[in-house]
């Protein structure tokens, strides 16, 4: 539900869907976080049980931070043919929808899934007369920045030392 209305973020690809996350998705979310972030930690020389502890701590910290900053956030699991392949975390208010986090399994990246999700997200926001989509991205994540620019987001400023804010007006 978004603002009391049924979820209607529907990609054109009929095999690609978003559904509300549930406690049963916690193992998938943990594995997704691990796959997305493990490279950062192994580059720092972490491995084995220490790596697993750091990843678990970082996931808890991220979840607590998001919950504090966006208490009404909607957590969605992205599925392809009913198999979980990613997660989208949204903060939806009438004037703007903020993409708090999006993560896809590495095996499904660069295959159009992100574009399908963002196109469907924009279409849903447009139907609800939302004014803009916003997000923040790590300044050093050039691939993500290029992706968002291709989807007509504009860089609008900085959020702290490491993040860039982006916005796409749609209203």
N, CA, C and O of each residue as an XYZ file, in Angstrom:
684
protein
N       0.840     -1.184      0.000
C       0.000      0.000      0.000
C       0.883      1.245      0.000
O       1.883      1.315      0.715
N       0.505      2.201     -0.794
C       1.150      3.504     -0.822
C       0.050      4.529     -0.612
O      -0.897      4.597     -1.394
N       0.171      5.321      0.435
C      -0.851      6.315      0.771
C      -2.244      5.688      0.811
O      -3.214      6.310      0.377
N      -2.350      4.472      1.323
C      -3.635      3.802      1.451
C      -4.142      3.145      0.184
O      -5.203      2.521      0.198
N      -3.406      3.270     -0.919
C      -3.832      2.673     -2.189
C      -2.990      1.425     -2.475
O      -1.861      1.315     -1.999
N      -3.535      0.495     -3.246
C      -2.775     -0.716     -3.558
C      -1.481     -0.393     -4.312
O      -1.405      0.586     -5.055
N      -0.492     -1.217     -4.108
C       0.782     -1.082     -4.800
C       0.555     -1.273     -6.295
O      -0.050     -2.261     -6.711
N       1.032     -0.341     -7.094
C       0.814     -0.446     -8.535
C       2.079     -0.139     -9.324
O       2.012      0.462    -10.397
N       3.219     -0.543     -8.807
C       4.477     -0.392     -9.535
C       4.638     -1.665    -10.356
O       5.104     -2.688     -9.854
N       4.247     -1.587    -11.626
C       4.177     -2.772    -12.477
C       5.073     -2.621    -13.699
O       4.712     -1.916    -14.641
N       6.235     -3.268    -13.701
C       7.092     -3.233    -14.887
C       6.388     -3.843    -16.096
O       5.491     -4.674    -15.948
N       6.802     -3.423    -17.296
C       6.223     -3.972    -18.523
C       6.506     -5.466    -18.668
O       5.669     -6.211    -19.176
N       7.677     -5.900    -18.225
C       8.042     -7.315    -18.279
C       7.132     -8.082    -17.316
O       7.221     -7.875    -16.106
N       6.253     -8.968    -17.821
C       5.308     -9.657    -16.932
C       5.973    -10.594    -15.925
O       5.347    -10.964    -14.932
N       7.206    -10.978    -16.157
C       7.900    -11.843    -15.208
C       8.560    -11.083    -14.076
O       9.027    -11.682    -13.107
N       8.600     -9.765    -14.194
C       9.261     -8.909    -13.209
C       8.197     -8.242    -12.350
O       7.314     -7.561    -12.871
N       8.274     -8.431    -11.049
C       7.268     -7.873    -10.145
C       7.902     -7.363     -8.866
O       9.023     -7.734     -8.520
N       7.167     -6.504     -8.163
C       7.556     -6.025     -6.842
C       6.462     -6.430     -5.875
O       5.275     -6.331     -6.184
N       6.870     -6.885     -4.707
C       5.906     -7.260     -3.681
C       6.421     -6.750     -2.341
O       7.627     -6.571     -2.165
N       5.518     -6.516     -1.402
C       5.962     -6.069     -0.078
C       6.878     -7.113      0.569
O       6.615     -8.314      0.509
N       7.948     -6.630      1.183
C       8.854     -7.528      1.909
C       8.160     -8.034      3.165
O       7.296     -7.366      3.732
N       8.555     -9.223      3.585
C       8.020     -9.808      4.817
C       9.195    -10.339      5.637
O      10.314    -10.424      5.131
N       8.948    -10.697      6.899
C      10.032    -11.279      7.700
C      10.669    -12.508      7.037
O      11.847    -12.786      7.263
N       9.915    -13.233      6.235
C      10.463    -14.406      5.544
C      11.538    -14.026      4.529
O      12.308    -14.883      4.095
N      11.599    -12.740      4.142
C      12.597    -12.274      3.178
C      13.930    -11.905      3.824
O      14.890    -11.604      3.116
N      14.006    -11.924      5.144
C      15.240    -11.497      5.813
C      16.479    -12.263      5.348
O      17.515    -11.633      5.140
N      16.431    -13.595      5.173
C      17.629    -14.280      4.664
C      18.042    -13.782      3.275
O      19.231    -13.632      2.996
N      17.062    -13.529      2.409
C      17.395    -13.002      1.083
C      18.013    -11.613      1.192
O      19.025    -11.342      0.545
N      17.432    -10.734      1.990
C      17.957     -9.371      2.144
C      19.384     -9.424      2.678
O      20.241     -8.660      2.233
N      19.642    -10.309      3.614
C      20.992    -10.470      4.167
C      21.964    -10.930      3.075
O      23.064    -10.390      2.959
N      21.563    -11.922      2.276
C      22.426    -12.415      1.203
C      22.624    -11.355      0.125
O      23.726    -11.214     -0.405
N      21.581    -10.615     -0.204
C      21.692     -9.528     -1.174
C      22.697     -8.492     -0.692
O      23.577     -8.077     -1.446
N      22.569     -8.077      0.558
C      23.502     -7.103      1.129
C      24.924     -7.646      1.049
O      25.853     -6.925      0.684
N      25.087     -8.913      1.390
C      26.411     -9.531      1.360
C      26.989     -9.503     -0.053
O      28.143     -9.120     -0.246
N      26.196     -9.904     -1.033
C      26.694     -9.949     -2.410
C      27.015     -8.562     -2.948
O      27.991     -8.380     -3.675
N      26.192     -7.594     -2.589
C      26.397     -6.231     -3.088
C      27.605     -5.574     -2.423
O      28.356     -4.857     -3.084
N      27.799     -5.807     -1.141
C      28.819     -5.085     -0.380
C      30.101     -5.864     -0.076
O      31.087     -5.260      0.346
N      30.117     -7.163     -0.275
C      31.268     -7.973      0.133
C      32.570     -7.499     -0.503
O      33.621     -7.544      0.137
N      32.515     -7.049     -1.744
C      33.730     -6.586     -2.415
C      34.429     -5.467     -1.672
O      35.658     -5.422     -1.618
N      33.647     -4.562     -1.098
C      34.239     -3.462     -0.334
C      35.033     -3.987      0.853
O      36.112     -3.484      1.167
N      34.485     -5.000      1.506
C      35.118     -5.509      2.718
C      36.280     -6.445      2.410
O      37.281     -6.436      3.126
N      36.167     -7.252      1.360
C      37.286     -8.121      1.014
C      38.455     -7.290      0.504
O      39.610     -7.667      0.696
N      38.169     -6.156     -0.148
C      39.244     -5.256     -0.576
C      40.000     -4.700      0.624
O      41.171     -4.336      0.517
N      39.324     -4.639      1.763
C      39.966     -4.159      2.991
C      40.689     -5.292      3.715
O      41.215     -5.095      4.810
N      40.716     -6.478      3.106
C      41.438     -7.591      3.696
C      40.631     -8.442      4.656
O      41.195     -9.299      5.337
N      39.331     -8.227      4.728
C      38.495     -9.019      5.633
C      38.073    -10.316      4.955
O      37.829    -10.346      3.748
N      37.991    -11.384      5.740
C      37.521    -12.658      5.201
C      36.982    -13.520      6.334
O      37.131    -13.190      7.511
N      36.355    -14.629      5.957
C      35.871    -15.606      6.922
C      34.880    -15.050      7.917
O      34.057    -14.201      7.575
N      34.954    -15.531      9.162
C      33.993    -15.121     10.189
C      34.016    -13.619     10.480
O      32.982    -13.027     10.789
N      35.187    -13.012     10.383
C      35.265    -11.561     10.630
C      34.475    -10.820      9.557
O      33.742     -9.879      9.859
N      34.625    -11.242      8.307
C      33.866    -10.626      7.219
C      32.371    -10.773      7.473
O      31.620     -9.811      7.313
N      31.935    -11.958      7.866
C      30.515    -12.191      8.120
C      30.005    -11.322      9.265
O      28.890    -10.805      9.198
N      30.803    -11.157     10.309
C      30.409    -10.301     11.434
C      30.276     -8.850     10.994
O      29.321     -8.167     11.364
N      31.238     -8.381     10.204
C      31.201     -6.992      9.738
C      29.988     -6.772      8.840
O      29.296     -5.762      8.967
N      29.731     -7.701      7.945
C      28.574     -7.569      7.055
C      27.283     -7.544      7.868
O      26.413     -6.713      7.607
N      27.140     -8.433      8.840
C      25.930     -8.460      9.678
C      25.774     -7.150     10.441
O      24.672     -6.610     10.534
N      26.871     -6.640     10.987
C      26.822     -5.374     11.732
C      26.447     -4.220     10.809
O      25.643     -3.367     11.184
N      27.017     -4.183      9.614
C      26.723     -3.114      8.669
C      25.260     -3.159      8.219
O      24.625     -2.115      8.072
N      24.730     -4.348      8.003
C      23.323     -4.480      7.616
C      22.411     -3.981      8.734
O      21.448     -3.258      8.474
N      22.707     -4.361      9.971
C      21.904     -3.874     11.106
C      21.986     -2.356     11.210
O      20.978     -1.688     11.442
N      23.181     -1.818     11.039
C      23.372     -0.368     11.121
C      22.601      0.344     10.011
O      21.951      1.360     10.255
N      22.675     -0.190      8.792
C      21.949      0.406      7.673
C      20.449      0.380      7.933
O      19.765      1.384      7.736
N      19.937     -0.762      8.372
C      18.499     -0.896      8.634
C      18.049      0.069      9.723
O      16.995      0.693      9.597
N      18.831      0.199     10.786
C      18.475      1.121     11.874
C      18.505      2.567     11.396
O      17.629      3.356     11.751
N      19.498      2.915     10.601
C      19.588      4.275     10.076
C      18.420      4.614      9.168
O      17.833      5.691      9.280
N      18.081      3.698      8.267
C      16.948      3.928      7.377
C      15.650      4.042      8.171
O      14.825      4.909      7.885
N      15.463      3.174      9.167
C      14.234      3.196      9.972
C      14.102      4.505     10.734
O      13.000      5.034     10.874
N      15.220      5.032     11.227
C      15.185      6.301     11.962
C      14.902      7.475     11.033
O      14.137      8.375     11.379
N      15.518      7.465      9.857
C      15.365      8.588      8.932
C      14.067      8.517      8.127
O      13.496      9.550      7.777
N      13.607      7.314      7.837
C      12.408      7.125      7.002
C      11.463      6.131      7.681
O      11.330      4.999      7.215
N      10.809      6.531      8.766
C       9.985      5.574      9.521
C       8.809      5.002      8.734
O       8.310      3.932      9.081
N       8.359      5.674      7.699
C       7.237      5.174      6.909
C       7.654      4.487      5.629
O       6.827      4.282      4.740
N       8.923      4.125      5.516
C       9.430      3.538      4.275
C       8.724      2.231      3.930
O       8.272      1.488      4.802
N       8.646      1.981      2.640
C       8.057      0.757      2.102
C       9.200     -0.092      1.556
O       9.974      0.365      0.715
N       9.302     -1.319      2.035
C      10.336     -2.238      1.565
C       9.700     -3.222      0.592
O       8.745     -3.922      0.932
N      10.236     -3.266     -0.610
C       9.696     -4.123     -1.666
C      10.763     -5.097     -2.146
O      11.936     -4.742     -2.261
N      10.352     -6.306     -2.420
C      11.241     -7.311     -2.986
C      10.965     -7.364     -4.490
O       9.819     -7.473     -4.924
N      12.032     -7.286     -5.261
C      11.939     -7.369     -6.719
C      12.091     -8.840     -7.090
O      13.055     -9.495     -6.693
N      11.130     -9.349     -7.854
C      11.187    -10.758     -8.253
C      11.169    -10.887     -9.772
O      10.600    -10.060    -10.484
N      11.806    -11.945    -10.239
C      11.706    -12.342    -11.647
C      11.247    -13.789    -11.641
O      11.900    -14.657    -11.062
N      10.121    -14.039    -12.290
C       9.522    -15.384    -12.295
C       9.386    -15.901    -10.859
O       9.653    -17.070    -10.582
N       8.971    -15.020     -9.959
C       8.703    -15.324     -8.543
C       9.958    -15.602     -7.710
O       9.846    -15.994     -6.548
N      11.147    -15.406     -8.283
C      12.401    -15.579     -7.543
C      12.943    -14.202     -7.172
O      13.052    -13.325     -8.029
N      13.280    -14.013     -5.911
C      13.794    -12.723     -5.444
C      15.132    -12.408     -6.107
O      16.050    -13.228     -6.110
N      15.222    -11.194     -6.673
C      16.463    -10.768     -7.331
C      16.940     -9.403     -6.844
O      18.028     -8.963     -7.215
N      16.140     -8.729     -6.018
C      16.555     -7.413     -5.548
C      15.587     -6.845     -4.539
O      14.594     -7.468     -4.166
N      15.914     -5.629     -4.109
C      15.072     -4.937     -3.127
C      15.026     -3.456     -3.475
O      16.011     -2.876     -3.932
N      13.859     -2.860     -3.247
C      13.650     -1.428     -3.421
C      13.059     -0.901     -2.127
O      12.066     -1.430     -1.627
N      13.670      0.138     -1.587
C      13.189      0.771     -0.365
C      12.776      2.190     -0.725
O      13.590      2.976     -1.210
N      11.499      2.519     -0.485
C      10.921      3.803     -0.890
C      10.331      4.557      0.287
O       9.772      3.966      1.210
N      10.467      5.869      0.234
C       9.756      6.754      1.153
C       8.789      7.558      0.289
O       9.212      8.403     -0.499
N       7.501      7.297      0.435
C       6.491      7.903     -0.432
C       5.675      8.941      0.320
O       4.933      8.616      1.246
N       5.822     10.181     -0.088
C       4.962     11.256      0.397
C       4.342     11.892     -0.841
O       4.886     11.750     -1.936
N       3.209     12.595     -0.695
C       2.502     13.080     -1.884
C       3.336     13.929     -2.844
O       3.125     13.862     -4.054
N       4.266     14.717     -2.338
C       5.006     15.609     -3.234
C       6.205     14.953     -3.889
O       6.667     15.412     -4.934
N       6.726     13.867     -3.283
C       7.877     13.201     -3.883
C       8.014     11.793     -3.330
O       7.649     11.512     -2.188
N       8.548     10.916     -4.170
C       8.916      9.576     -3.737
C      10.429      9.528     -3.721
O      11.083      9.846     -4.715
N      10.983      9.128     -2.582
C      12.434      9.064     -2.441
C      12.888      7.610     -2.481
O      12.435      6.784     -1.688
N      13.779      7.311     -3.406
C      14.378      5.983     -3.484
C      15.479      5.947     -2.431
O      16.561      6.502     -2.625
N      15.192      5.292     -1.324
C      16.154      5.195     -0.233
C      17.278      4.251     -0.626
O      18.454      4.539     -0.403
N      16.906      3.128     -1.210
C      17.901      2.123     -1.581
C      17.310      1.223     -2.651
O      16.134      0.863     -2.609
N      18.147      0.870     -3.604
C      17.796     -0.181     -4.556
C      19.032     -1.050     -4.702
O      20.147     -0.551     -4.846
N      18.819     -2.346     -4.664
C      19.926     -3.289     -4.812
C      19.444     -4.472     -5.635
O      18.353     -5.001     -5.418
N      20.276     -4.872     -6.577
C      19.991     -6.040     -7.411
C      21.134     -7.030     -7.270
O      22.291     -6.637     -7.122
N      20.808     -8.304     -7.317
C      21.859     -9.312     -7.308
C      22.803     -9.056     -8.480
O      22.342     -8.719     -9.570
N      24.100     -9.207     -8.285
C      25.051     -8.967     -9.377
C      24.728     -9.746    -10.653
O      24.972     -9.245    -11.751
N      24.191    -10.946    -10.533
C      23.895    -11.779    -11.703
C      22.812    -11.200    -12.600
O      22.718    -11.589    -13.765
N      21.989    -10.281    -12.097
C      20.906     -9.727    -12.921
C      21.161     -8.276    -13.329
O      20.321     -7.662    -13.987
N      22.295     -7.734    -12.948
C      22.598     -6.349    -13.325
C      22.948     -6.260    -14.809
O      23.364     -7.238    -15.431
N      22.769     -5.065    -15.352
C      23.080     -4.783    -16.755
C      22.257     -5.645    -17.709
O      22.718     -6.026    -18.785
N      21.031     -5.942    -17.289
C      20.113     -6.722    -18.127
C      18.758     -6.035    -18.250
O      17.774     -6.662    -18.643
N      18.707     -4.750    -17.913
C      17.477     -3.991    -18.078
C      16.536     -3.991    -16.889
O      15.508     -3.314    -16.924
N      16.858     -4.735    -15.832
C      15.965     -4.804    -14.675
C      15.833     -3.435    -14.015
O      14.721     -2.996    -13.723
N      16.943     -2.763    -13.779
C      16.897     -1.441    -13.145
C      16.066     -0.462    -13.956
O      15.276      0.300    -13.398
N      16.242     -0.481    -15.271
C      15.457      0.409    -16.133
C      13.976      0.086    -16.048
O      13.147      0.992    -15.959
N      13.634     -1.199    -16.074
C      12.221     -1.598    -15.943
C      11.636     -1.092    -14.626
O      10.518     -0.578    -14.592
N      12.399     -1.242    -13.544
C      11.911     -0.817    -12.229
C      11.719      0.689    -12.199
O      10.682      1.170    -11.743
N      12.704      1.442    -12.679
C      12.579      2.898    -12.634
C      11.488      3.407    -13.567
O      10.804      4.373    -13.231
N      11.308      2.786    -14.726
C      10.209      3.186    -15.611
C       8.858      2.932    -14.939
O       7.963      3.775    -15.002
N       8.713      1.772    -14.297
C       7.456      1.445    -13.606
C       7.237      2.354    -12.403
O       6.110      2.768    -12.132
N       8.304      2.664    -11.688
C       8.219      3.563    -10.533
C       7.747      4.945    -10.978
O       6.869      5.540    -10.354
N       8.334      5.445    -12.053
C       7.920      6.751    -12.569
C       6.466      6.725    -13.034
O       5.714      7.657    -12.750
N       6.064      5.682    -13.736
C       4.680      5.594    -14.219
C       3.700      5.580    -13.049
O       2.663      6.241    -13.102
N       4.018      4.841    -12.006
C       3.150      4.790    -10.832
C       3.080      6.154    -10.151
O       2.002      6.611     -9.774
N       4.228      6.795     -9.995
C       4.260      8.120     -9.363
C       3.466      9.131    -10.192
O       2.762      9.980     -9.644
N       3.586      9.033    -11.496
C       2.856      9.943    -12.387
C       1.338      9.742    -12.241
O       0.583     10.713    -12.191
N       0.901      8.484    -12.173
C      -0.536      8.203    -11.991
C      -1.052      8.797    -10.685
O      -2.209      9.209    -10.601
N      -0.213      8.840     -9.687
C      -0.610      9.373     -8.377
C      -0.319     10.868     -8.241
O      -0.492     11.450     -7.171
N       0.120     11.472     -9.331
C       0.407     12.910     -9.383
C       1.481     13.335     -8.378
O       1.397     14.402     -7.770
N       2.482     12.482     -8.220
C       3.639     12.801     -7.384
C       4.515     13.766     -8.174
O       4.686     13.598     -9.382
N       5.065     14.762     -7.512
C       5.829     15.786     -8.217
C       7.214     15.384     -8.668
O       7.693     15.871     -9.692
N       7.881     14.492     -7.918
C       9.267     14.171     -8.253
C       9.686     12.840     -7.648
O       9.112     12.358     -6.671
N      10.703     12.272     -8.263
C      11.434     11.150     -7.687
C      12.778     11.702     -7.236
O      13.398     12.483     -7.959
N      13.236     11.311     -6.058
C      14.530     11.771     -5.556
C      15.329     10.567     -5.066
O      14.783      9.491     -4.822
N      16.633     10.779     -4.930
C      17.516      9.750     -4.400
C      18.850     10.374     -4.049
O      19.133     11.517     -4.411
N      19.661      9.615     -3.344
C      21.058      9.985     -3.143
C      21.895      8.816     -3.634
O      21.463      7.664     -3.590
N      23.090      9.125     -4.099
C      23.990      8.106     -4.626
C      25.398      8.440     -4.158
O      25.759      9.609     -4.025
N      26.186      7.405     -3.912
C      27.577      7.636     -3.554
C      28.268      8.368     -4.691
O      28.153      7.968     -5.849
N      28.974      9.420     -4.375
C      29.652     10.215     -5.398
C      30.602      9.353     -6.226
O      30.753      9.582     -7.427
N      31.235      8.378     -5.607
C      32.186      7.526     -6.308
C      31.560      6.396     -7.100
O      32.277      5.664     -7.782
N      30.250      6.230     -7.035
C      29.577      5.165     -7.770
C      29.192      5.695     -9.152
O      28.040      6.038     -9.416
N      30.198      5.748    -10.016
C      30.001      6.363    -11.332
C      29.000      5.601    -12.191
O      28.244      6.214    -12.944
N      28.984      4.281    -12.092
C      28.027      3.501    -12.889
C      26.597      3.853    -12.495
O      25.744      4.033    -13.364
N      26.327      3.952    -11.204
C      24.977      4.307    -10.751
C      24.634      5.729    -11.170
O      23.515      5.993    -11.612
N      25.581      6.642    -11.037
C      25.311      8.030    -11.444
C      24.975      8.092    -12.925
O      24.041      8.795    -13.311
N      25.715      7.371    -13.766
C      25.416      7.351    -15.207
C      24.023      6.766    -15.460
O      23.272      7.277    -16.291
N      23.683      5.693    -14.742
C      22.362      5.082    -14.879
C      21.275      6.111    -14.583
O      20.344      6.268    -15.372
N      21.384      6.812    -13.459
C      20.359      7.788    -13.078
C      20.313      8.950    -14.065
O      19.231      9.439    -14.387
N      21.455      9.393    -14.543
C      21.467     10.475    -15.540
C      20.788     10.015    -16.831
O      20.058     10.787    -17.453
N      21.020      8.766    -17.238
C      20.336      8.227    -18.431
C      18.828      8.212    -18.234
O      18.069      8.329    -19.196
N      18.401      8.069    -16.996
C      16.969      8.061    -16.684
C      16.464      9.456    -16.327
O      15.413      9.612    -15.707
N      17.219     10.447    -16.723
C      16.855     11.869    -16.638
C      16.730     12.416    -15.226
O      15.957     13.341    -14.978
N      17.488     11.846    -14.306
C      17.643     12.469    -12.996
C      18.706     13.544    -13.153
O      19.638     13.394    -13.943
N      18.566     14.613    -12.409
C      19.562     15.689    -12.411
C      20.256     15.710    -11.055
O      19.624     15.517    -10.016
N      21.555     15.946    -11.081
C      22.289     16.108     -9.828
C      21.917     17.464     -9.252
O      22.012     18.486     -9.931
N      21.490     17.465     -7.986
C      20.976     18.704     -7.387
C      21.801     19.211     -6.216
O      21.537     20.303     -5.714
N      22.778     18.462     -5.773
C      23.595     18.920     -4.653
C      24.312     17.771     -3.997
O      24.425     16.679     -4.554
N      24.797     18.038     -2.793
C      25.527     17.027     -2.036
C      24.799     16.735     -0.741
O      24.156     17.612     -0.164
N      24.906     15.504     -0.293
C      24.376     15.089      1.006
C      25.571     14.551      1.778
O      25.964     13.396      1.610
N      26.135     15.385      2.609
C      27.351     14.998      3.307
C      28.525     15.004      2.350
O      28.445     15.542      1.246
N      29.602     14.405      2.785
C      30.823     14.430      1.986
C      30.833     13.396      0.869
O      31.540     13.572     -0.123
N      30.066     12.325      1.009
C      30.209     11.201      0.088
C      29.044     10.972     -0.862
O      29.143     10.122     -1.747
N      27.941     11.703     -0.710
C      26.750     11.422     -1.514
C      26.322     12.629     -2.341
O      26.548     13.780     -1.967
N      25.704     12.331     -3.464
C      25.132     13.347     -4.348
C      23.620     13.150     -4.348
O      23.134     12.022     -4.424
N      22.884     14.248     -4.262
C      21.427     14.174     -4.342
C      21.013     14.315     -5.802
O      21.636     15.044     -6.573
N      19.957     13.607     -6.162
C      19.453     13.650     -7.531
C      17.936     13.747     -7.492
O      17.286     13.315     -6.540
N      17.393     14.329     -8.559
C      15.949     14.561     -8.613
C      15.484     14.450    -10.061
O      16.182     14.837    -10.999
N      14.279     13.905    -10.204
C      13.612     13.867    -11.502
C      12.217     14.416    -11.301
O      11.386     13.787    -10.645
N      11.955     15.585    -11.862
C      10.618     16.176    -11.771
C       9.704     15.445    -12.744
O      10.052     15.233    -13.906
N       8.534     15.065    -12.253
C       7.607     14.317    -13.106
C       6.198     14.880    -13.071
O       5.342     14.458    -13.849
N       5.948     15.828    -12.180
C       4.582     16.322    -11.995
C       4.172     17.371    -12.909
O       3.041     17.850    -12.832
